[in-house]
Amino acid sequence: WKLQIVFFVTFSLIYGATVLGNVLIMVMVTCSSTLHSPMYFLLGNLSFLDMCLSTVTTPKMIRDLLTEHKTISIWGCMAQMFFMHLFGGAEATLLVAMAFDRYVAVCKPLHYRKIMNYRLLNGSVILSWTIGFTHTMSQMVLTVNLPFCGPHIIDNIFCDLPLVIKLACVETYTLELFVIADSGLLSLICFLLLLVSYTVILATVQRRSSGGLSKALSTLSAHITVVSLFFGPCIFIYAWPFKSFASNKVLAVFYTVITPLLNPIIYTLRNQKMQVAMRKLQFQNVSST
């Protein structure tokens, strides 16, 4: 119980900071005219997805830390899986769009405004939601009608397809392979595209300016860290043999709790333009009062 209380306080603070940080980014991107650019438009959408992804799992986990019998209804479990894969698939695609935005800004700066127009930006956001919805529906349609039999015990902090499928009373080998092909390949492909994009950016900066390389490394290293913490657990969970999932709670925490907090930290505390906009908005509010 003492350990659960510690976890309850810790994860409550993390979730509160996650919601506050991501809401702050969305407000700043909406209200500050200096942040009305393609990069911050995508960042605002990423913050919304991060907040939603964390909200799907973290409040239930926090509540369970104070209860002896940690249960969830079958439809609550299905809803948790549906929304987690919806927001997770959309965020994975949006991160690729953000990497493409940085690629255009660094490698084709003279054509940046022409390429990254709002038609492309809106299309990228719509595409990310479409891929997320298609991704989750393709798996949930096959899962929701499975016959389940006891024991109804999932050794994880939230419901997820690999462990829920194992509870079915029928042979699920084909469905397990489909989950690996669907979730695993989506995570792996997006991760590889991001790595290629960042490699090309760094190579371009190095050719143009040796001094700019250190600055680019400082900026991209934080982004690569967040991307690795987001995609690493996804790739491991969905592309690894199904028998090894029982001890992966730490990966689940990184995927659904820690990563949504890192994005607002990196894009506010490390982003000078965001800090200037926050101070300007704060000054305007103080002056008006």
N, C-alpha and C positions, 0 to 999 in steps of 0.2 A: 504493500500500500504506500509506503514512503517513496518508493521508486516511481510509482504511478502518479503520485502527487507532483513529484519533480517534473515528470514528463508533461503532466497537465499544465503546469505553470509555463514550462518552456515552450510547448507547442501553441499555447494560447497567445503568448507574446509574439511568437513568430507569425501566427496567422493574422493577428491584429496589425503587425508591421507590414505584412504582405498586402492586406487590403488597403491600409492607409497609403502605402507607397505607390501602389498601382493606381489608386484613385487620384492621388496627387499628380501623377504623370498625365493621366487622362484630362484632368482639369487644366493643367498647364498647357498641354498641346492644344486644347480647345480655346482657351482664353488668351494666350500670349500670341500676338501677331508675329513675333520673331521666330516662333516655332512652327509656323505654317509652311512647312517644307515637306517633301516626300518622305525623308527619313523619319521625321517625327510623326507624320501621319501613320506610318507603319508601326512606329513605336507605341502610339496610343492604342492601336488595335491589339498589339502584342500584350500590353498591360491588361486590357480587358480579358483576353484569353487566359492570361496567367491567374488573374483573380478568380475567374470562373473555374479553372482547373483545380485550384486550391480549395475552393468552396465545395466542390463535389465530394471531397474525401475528408478534409481536415476537421471540420466541425463535428462530424460523426465520430471520428477517431478521438477527438478531445472529450466528447461526451462519454465514450466508452471507457475512458481512463478512470472515470468516477463510478462506474457500475461493475458489479461482480459478474453478472451474466451479460456478456457482450453479444447481442443478437441484432439481426436485421431481417426484415421480411424478404420473401423471394422477389417481390416486385420492386422493393427498395434496392435490392441487390442488382436487379436487371437495370433499373434506372441509373444507378451509380456507374455501371459498366458502360451504358449507352452514352452518358454525358462525358465520362472520362475519355473515351475514345473519340468522341466528337470534338472536344476542345483540344485534346492531345494531337489528333491528326491535323486539325486546322492550324495549330501553333507550329507544328513541324514544317508545314508548307509555307507559313508566313515567315519563318526564320530564313528559308531559302530566298524568298522575295526580298527580305532585308539585306541578305548577302549580295544579291544581284544589284540592289540599289547602291551599296558601297562599291561594288565593282565598277559600275557606270561612273560614279562620282570620282573614282581614282583613275581609272583607265581611259575614260572618255569624258573628261570634264567639260569640254566645249559643247558637247551634245547632251549634257545631263538634263537640262530642262526640257529639251525636245523629246528625249527618250522616256524620262520618268514623268510623263504628264499624268493628270488625274484620271484620265481614262484607263491608263495602264495600272495605276494604283488601285482604283476601284475594282478593276478586273482581277487584280492579285488577291484582294481581300475576299471577293466573291468566290474565286477559285479555291482559296484556302478553306472557306466554309463548306464548299461543295465537296472537296476531297475529304474533309473531316466527316461530313454527313454520309457520304458514300462508303467510307471506310468503316464507320461504326454500324451502319445498317447492314452491310454485307455479312457482318459477323453476328449481329444480334438476331437477324431473321433465322439463322440456323441454330441459335442458342436458346431462344425464348421458348421453343416448343419441346425442348429436351425433357424426357421423364427423369426426375430426380428421386433418389432413394438414400436412406441413411448410410453412414452418419453425415449430417448436414453441418460439417465443421470445415471452415476455411482458415488455414494457418497464415493469415496476413492481416494488414491493417485495413484493407478494403477489399471489396469484391473485384475480381478480375478474371478474364476469360480462362486462362490456363488452369487455375485452381477450381473454378466453378464447373468447367467441363469435366474435370475428374470425378465430380459427384454424380454424374449421369449414370443411369442404369443400363445404358446401351454402349456398344462399341463406339469410341469417339476418335479412333486413330486418324481417320480421314479429316475430321473436323480439326483436330490438333495440327495436322499438316497445313490446313488452310489458314489457321490462325498464324502459324509461323510465316507462311508465304505472304499473308496480308500485312499484319502488324510488323513483323520482323523486316520484311523487304522495304516497307514504307520508311521505317526508321533508318535503315541502313542506307537507302538511296539518298534520302534527304541529308544525312550526315556526310556522305561522300561528296555530294554537291557542295555543301558548305565548306568542306576542307579544300576542294578544288578552287572554289571562289577565293578563299582567304589566301591560298598559295599564289594564285595569279596576282592578287592585289599586292602581296609582299614582294613578289618578283618585279612587278612594274615599278613600285616605289624604289626598290634597290637600284634599278637601272637608271632612274631619273635623278635620284638624290640620295647620297649616303646618309646625310643628316636626317632626312625624312623617314629613313627606315626605322630608327629607334623610336620615333614618335608613333609610327604605324604599328610597330610591335607592341608598344605600351597600350595602344587602343584595342588592337585586335586580340591580344592575349586574354584580356578580361572576357571578350565576347566568346573566344574559343573555349574558355573555361566553362562558361554557362552552357554553351552548346554541348560540350562533352558531358557535363553533369545531367543534361536533359536527355540526350540520345544514348549515352552509355548504358544506363539502367534499362531503357526501352529495348535496345538491341539485345542485352543480356537476357531480359525476362522473356521476350517473345521469340528469340532465335536460338535459345538454348534448349537442351533436352528437357521435357516436361517433368521428369522425375526429380529435378533438382530445385524446385520452387519453394519448398517449405521454409527455407532459411533466408529468404530474400526480402525481409522486412526493411532492412537498411536501404536497399535499392529503391523500394517503394517510397520511403521517406524522402530520399533525394529527388525522386521524380515528381512527387505531388506536393511536397512541403518546402523543401530547401530552394529548389530552382525558381519557383515563382517569387521568392523573396530576393534572389540575387539580381534579377533584372532591374527592379527599381533602384537598388543600391548602386549598380554599375551606371545606370543611365541618369542618375541624379547626383550622387556624390562624386562621380568621376567625370561628369559631363559639365564643362565650363559654361556652355551656352544655356543649358538647363538651369544652372545655378544663377546665372545673370537674370534670366527670365523670372525665376522665383523671387529674387530680391526686388526686381522692378515691380512685380505684381504686389508684393508685400508693401512696398513703399507707397504704391498707389492707394492701397486699402487704408494705410495709416493716414495718408494725406486727406482722404475723403472723410475720415472720421474726425 
